[in-house]
Each structure stands twice: as C-alpha cells, then as structure tokens.
Amino acid sequence: MEDNIINEIIEAVAPEIATPEVEAVANEVVEAVAPIVAKKVKATVEKIAIHSSKDFAWAGVGAVTAGINYVEKELADKWLKRGHVRLAKTEELNK
C-alpha cells in the first residue's frame, strides 16, 4: 500500500517508533478498516427530498413514486429537470 495517513501521523507524532514493522502494521490496519469506513461514508451520503406527481422510471437514473422520494443530491439535480418533479416542501415532510 502507498504511504497513508497513519504512517504520516506516526512520523509526525512519534518519529522514534516509525519503523518498517510499525508501518507494516499500520498498513494492515488501514487495509482492514478502509472497507468499513467506506460503507459508513456511503451510508451518510446527503439525501434530498423531492416530490413527484407520478410514478416514473428513468434508465440510468432510477425510479420515483408519486409523492415524496429521498434521493442522492446528484440524482436530485437530474430529477428536478423533469416537469413532474420538484423539491419537497417542508410542510410535506412534517406530516
């Protein structure tokens, strides 16, 4: 694995322990933890509430149902170009 943030931290905070063995362990930790962190980050992707006046499927984008739909921001930007989709109103979300 290329240099990673763990090795940089070790070298900055405790250069006396920055040995190849410690760096190897740090690399193993990063390799083990990276997929878990990636899942958590993916789970926290910003969602936007949009309202569709009808059910609609769009190849390459996805599908919405009539009413409120929560979609990723990038997809919301695409959906909002459709005439039947708008941002959801606050009062609609509080129902």
Rosetta blueprint (number, residue, H / E / L):
1 M L
2 E L
3 D L
4 N L
5 I H
6 I H
7 N H
8 E H
9 I H
10 I H
11 E H
12 A H
13 V H
14 A L
15 P H
16 E H
17 I H
18 A L
19 T L
20 P H
21 E H
22 V H
23 E H
24 A H
25 V H
26 A H
27 N H
28 E H
29 V H
30 V H
31 E H
32 A H
33 V H
34 A H
35 P H
36 I H
37 V H
38 A H
39 K H
40 K H
41 V H
42 K H
43 A H
44 T L
45 V L
46 E L
47 K E
48 I E
49 A E
50 I E
51 H E
52 S E
53 S L
54 K L
55 D L
56 F E
57 A E
58 W E
59 A L
60 G L
61 V L
62 G E
63 A E
64 V E
65 T L
66 A L
67 G E
68 I E
69 N E
70 Y E
71 V E
72 E E
73 K H
74 E H
75 L H
76 A H
77 D H
78 K H
79 W H
80 L L
81 K L
82 R L
83 G L
84 H L
85 V E
86 R E
87 L E
88 A L
89 K L
90 T H
91 E H
92 E H
93 L H
94 N L
95 K L
